[in-house]
């Protein structure tokens, strides 16, 4: 499970996240034996995720089809204005959501 800070201080890093997730997935797909890889992504600190959600959103639930991760991550703008960071809420969502 990845808990990803998507606030203004990380502007531009969403592209690195996309690239590195695909690197992990592609490497796992070429392993023998092939691992049972499951990846989930929680984003936090985006105003568009809503104050009522503490600015946290599940972007990819477990188990997930990897193409869906790409689709959700490409919906996100690579840069954003300041967002409130409630890291504890992101972790709680990762554990309970």
N, C-alpha and C positions, 0 to 999 in steps of 0.2 A: 504494500500500500504506500503510495506516495502522497504526502501532504505538501502541497505546493503553494508557496507564497506568491501571489499574483498581484502584489501591490505595486505602486509606482517605483519603489526602490529596486524592483527586479525587472523593469522595462527591458524588453528585448530578449529576456531569458526564456520565454515561452518557446521560441524557435529552437533553442538548445534542448529543452525538455522533449519536444517532439522528435528531434533527431536522435537523442540518446535513448528514448524509449524504443524507437524502431531498431536501433543498434542491438539492444538487449533482446528484443523479440526475434530478430533475424539470427542472432547467435544461438539462441535457444532452439530455433527451428532446425539448425544444422547440427545439433548435438546428437550423439548416438550413445546410449538410448535418449530419446527425446524426452525432456523433462515436462512435467505437468505444470506449466508456467501459468500463473494467474496474477494479473496486475490490476490494481485499482488506483484511482486518482481522485483526491480531494483537493479542491482549490479553495483558497481563502484570501480575503482582503480585497475583493472586487466589489465596489458599490453596487454593481448590477446584480449581485447575488442576493441582495436584500438585507436590510437591517433586521427584519424578523427572523432571518436565518443566521444572524451574527456574521453576515458577509461570507458564509461558507456554502459551498455547493459540491455535491458528489458529481464528479465529471464522468467517472467510469466505475460501475459497481463490480464486485466479484460475484461469480466468474463473469468474464467479459469476452466478447469477440474482439480481437485486437483492432479490426477495422473501425469499430465503434469508438475506440480511444482516439484514433486519428481524427475521426469526424468531429468529436466533441472538442478536441484541442484546436482544430482549425477554425472553430466558431469563435474562439477567443481572439480579441485584438491583441497584437504583440505589445502594445504600450497602453498605459492607463494613468489616469490621475491618481492622486493619493487615495488610499483605501485604509479603513480601520483594520488593524491586525489583532485578531483574537485567536491566537495559536491554540489555546486550550480547547476552544470550541471545534477547531479543525480536527484535533486529535480525538476528541469525544465523538465526533461524527464518524471518523475512521473506524473507531472501535465498535460503536453501536449501530452505525448505518450501513 
